[in-house]
Amino acid sequence: MQFYKFDGAGNDFVIVDNRESARSFSQSELAHLCHRRFGIGADGFMTLEKAPEGFHFEMRYYNSDGRLGSMCGNGGRCIALFAHLLGLGRSLRFLGYDGPHTAEILSWDPERNKGVVRLAMRSIPAVEVRPCLSGTFLDTGSPHYVQRVSDLEHFDVVGEGRRIRNMADLFPKGTNVDFIEDLPDGRLFVRTYERGVEDETWACGTGVTACAIVSGNHNLVARGGDFNVDFIRTPDLIDNVQLIGPVSLNFTGEWTFSAQ
């Protein structure tokens, strides 16, 4: 299987073009492939699939545990750049887990294999942004709990994130957990514990989107890089949500599935 390894601000993915082979993958195969000791290593796996008329492709996203996941913002930006490199265009329309999305390749440097991609995220009814525990819960294509903390650099993101993520009475299907802190330069510092990965990731696209909506700050920084999140807020709706950030093509290769 020919694969491509991308990252969006350190949030990394293995991507394959599955339009012709239409191959299916088992959970154990994908978990092994994403394993950072025995596989390629990634936060998630994606396939670029054939899509109905009016769309360039369909995005299918799997968490690193091999389970089919919900929408992934950085994954959406990475697979849009992948589609661009396959010759599908610079302005793209595709189907994700949560419905239609558009993406635009704002820049691409083929010598450095780096670019910037803008992705349109789902609109969110204002009533769905609700207080929860000591923070706020909302769904930006994936569920997120957002909480302000002090000294985020040294905060136990994994321990506290795992505890909140597994509160089954509040989050029957689990949730991603984001911790935020204002920086002296005006940006918002974000660290995220991701369900499915079950660890902190260097960035989370739906996560920084959720944090921007909760905080009102459009300029955010994760461990892997900077983001800009634009949106329009009305009394009833958070609309025209745009996630902008870096994407890199790391390497390509071939993977042979073997008996586990």
C-alpha positions in Angstrom: 0.0 0.0 0.0 1.4 3.4 -1.0 1.0 5.8 1.9 1.8 9.5 2.6 2.7 10.9 6.0 1.4 14.4 6.8 1.2 16.6 9.8 -0.9 19.6 10.7 1.1 21.5 13.4 2.5 18.3 14.7 -0.8 16.4 14.6 0.3 13.6 12.3 -1.6 11.3 9.9 -1.0 8.5 7.5 -3.1 9.0 4.3 -3.8 6.8 1.3 -5.7 7.3 -1.9 -8.4 4.6 -1.7 -10.5 5.7 -4.8 -9.5 2.8 -7.0 -8.8 -0.1 -4.6 -11.7 0.7 -2.2 -9.8 -1.4 0.3 -11.3 -2.0 3.8 -9.1 -2.1 6.9 -9.4 -3.9 10.2 -9.1 -2.1 13.5 -6.0 -4.2 14.4 -4.3 -3.4 11.1 -4.8 0.3 11.6 -3.8 0.3 15.3 -0.6 -1.5 14.3 0.1 0.9 11.4 -0.3 3.9 13.7 1.8 2.4 16.5 4.9 4.6 17.2 7.1 1.6 18.0 5.9 -1.2 15.7 4.3 0.8 12.8 4.6 4.0 10.8 3.4 6.0 13.8 0.6 8.5 13.7 -2.3 10.2 15.6 -4.7 8.9 12.9 -5.2 7.3 9.6 -7.2 8.6 6.6 -8.4 7.4 3.3 -9.3 9.6 0.4 -12.5 8.0 -1.1 -14.6 8.5 -4.2 -17.5 10.9 -3.5 -20.9 11.8 -5.1 -21.1 14.3 -7.8 -20.4 17.8 -6.6 -17.6 16.8 -4.3 -13.9 16.2 -5.0 -13.6 13.3 -2.5 -14.8 11.9 0.8 -12.6 11.9 3.9 -12.7 8.8 6.1 -10.9 9.2 9.4 -9.7 6.6 11.9 -8.2 7.3 15.3 -4.8 5.7 16.2 -6.7 2.9 18.0 -8.0 1.8 14.6 -11.6 2.9 15.3 -13.6 5.0 12.9 -13.4 8.6 14.2 -15.5 11.7 14.0 -14.4 14.9 12.2 -10.7 15.9 12.5 -9.8 19.5 11.7 -6.1 19.0 11.1 -6.8 15.8 9.3 -9.2 17.7 7.0 -6.5 20.3 6.3 -3.9 17.5 5.6 -6.1 15.5 3.3 -7.1 18.7 1.4 -3.4 19.3 0.7 -3.0 15.6 -0.3 -5.9 16.0 -2.7 -4.3 19.1 -4.2 -1.0 17.2 -4.7 -3.0 14.5 -6.5 -4.2 17.2 -8.9 -7.8 17.6 -7.6 -7.5 21.4 -7.4 -6.6 24.3 -5.0 -10.2 25.0 -3.9 -11.8 21.7 -2.8 -15.2 20.5 -1.6 -15.4 17.2 0.2 -17.5 15.1 2.6 -16.4 14.5 6.2 -17.9 12.6 9.1 -20.1 15.7 9.9 -21.1 16.6 6.4 -19.8 18.9 3.6 -16.6 20.9 4.0 -14.7 23.3 1.7 -10.9 23.8 1.9 -8.5 26.1 0.1 -4.7 25.7 -0.3 -3.5 29.2 0.7 0.2 28.4 0.0 2.4 25.4 -0.9 6.2 25.3 -1.0 7.3 22.2 -2.9 10.9 22.6 -2.0 10.2 22.6 1.8 7.0 20.4 1.5 5.1 22.9 3.6 2.0 24.9 3.1 -1.0 26.7 4.7 -4.5 25.4 4.4 -7.9 26.9 5.3 -10.7 24.6 6.2 -14.4 25.5 6.6 -15.8 23.9 9.8 -19.4 23.2 10.7 -21.7 26.0 12.0 -22.7 25.6 15.6 -26.0 26.6 17.2 -25.3 28.9 20.1 -27.5 26.8 22.4 -25.1 23.9 21.9 -22.3 25.9 23.6 -23.1 25.1 27.2 -21.5 25.3 30.6 -20.2 22.0 31.9 -18.1 21.2 35.1 -15.7 24.1 35.4 -15.7 24.9 31.7 -17.7 24.7 28.5 -18.8 21.8 26.2 -19.5 22.1 22.5 -19.2 20.0 19.3 -17.1 21.4 16.5 -17.4 18.2 14.4 -16.0 16.3 17.4 -17.0 16.8 21.0 -14.8 19.1 23.2 -14.7 20.1 26.8 -12.8 23.4 27.3 -11.4 24.6 30.6 -9.2 27.5 31.6 -6.3 26.7 33.9 -3.2 28.4 35.3 0.4 27.5 34.4 -0.7 25.4 31.5 2.9 24.6 30.5 3.3 22.5 33.6 -0.3 21.3 33.9 -1.1 17.5 34.0 -2.9 17.5 30.7 -2.8 13.7 30.3 -3.9 12.8 33.9 -6.7 15.4 34.2 -7.7 15.0 30.5 -8.1 11.3 30.9 -10.1 11.7 34.0 -12.6 14.1 32.4 -12.7 12.2 29.1 -13.9 9.1 30.9 -16.7 10.7 32.9 -19.3 8.4 31.4 -22.3 10.1 33.2 -21.5 13.4 31.4 -19.9 12.1 28.2 -21.3 8.6 27.3 -19.2 8.5 24.1 -16.2 10.2 25.7 -14.9 13.7 24.8 -11.8 15.5 23.8 -10.5 17.7 26.6 -8.9 21.1 26.0 -7.0 23.3 28.5 -6.4 27.0 27.7 -4.5 29.9 29.1 -4.0 33.5 27.9 -0.4 34.3 26.9 1.2 37.8 27.5 1.4 38.4 23.7 -2.4 38.1 23.4 -2.5 34.6 21.9 -4.3 31.7 23.5 -2.2 28.7 24.5 -4.0 25.4 23.9 -3.2 21.8 25.0 -5.5 18.9 24.1 -6.1 15.4 25.3 -7.7 13.5 22.4 -10.0 10.5 22.8 -9.1 7.7 20.4 -5.4 8.7 20.7 -5.8 8.5 24.5 -2.9 11.0 25.0 -2.0 14.6 24.4 -1.5 15.5 20.8 0.7 18.4 19.6 -2.4 20.1 18.1 -6.1 19.4 17.5 -8.0 21.3 14.8 -11.5 20.8 16.1 -10.0 21.5 19.5 -8.4 24.9 18.7 -11.7 25.7 16.9 -13.6 25.0 20.1 -11.2 27.0 22.2 -11.5 30.0 19.9 -15.3 29.9 20.1 -15.3 29.6 23.9 -12.6 32.3 24.4 -13.3 34.7 21.6 -9.6 34.7 20.8 -8.9 34.1 17.0 -5.1 33.6 17.4 -4.1 30.4 19.1 -0.9 28.4 19.6 -0.6 24.7 20.3 2.6 22.7 21.0 3.0 22.1 17.2 2.3 25.5 15.8 0.1 28.6 15.4 -3.5 28.8 14.2 -6.0 31.4 13.2 -9.7 30.7 13.6 -12.2 33.1 12.1 -16.0 32.9 12.7 -19.1 35.1 12.9 -21.1 35.0 16.1 -24.8 35.8 16.2 -27.2 35.3 19.1 -28.3 32.0 17.6 -25.3 30.7 15.6 -21.6 30.5 15.4 -21.2 30.7 11.6 -18.6 30.8 8.8 -16.1 29.0 11.0 -12.6 28.9 9.2 -9.6 27.0 10.6 -6.3 28.2 9.2 -2.9 26.6 9.9 0.3 24.9 8.7 0.5 21.5 6.9 3.6 19.5 6.0 4.2 16.5 3.9 6.8 14.5 5.9 7.5 11.4 3.7 6.0 8.7 1.5 6.5 5.0 1.5 5.0 1.5 1.1 3.4 -0.5 3.9 2.8 -4.3 3.7 0.1 -5.6 6.0 1.1 -8.9 7.6 -0.6 -11.3 10.0 -0.6 -10.0 13.6 
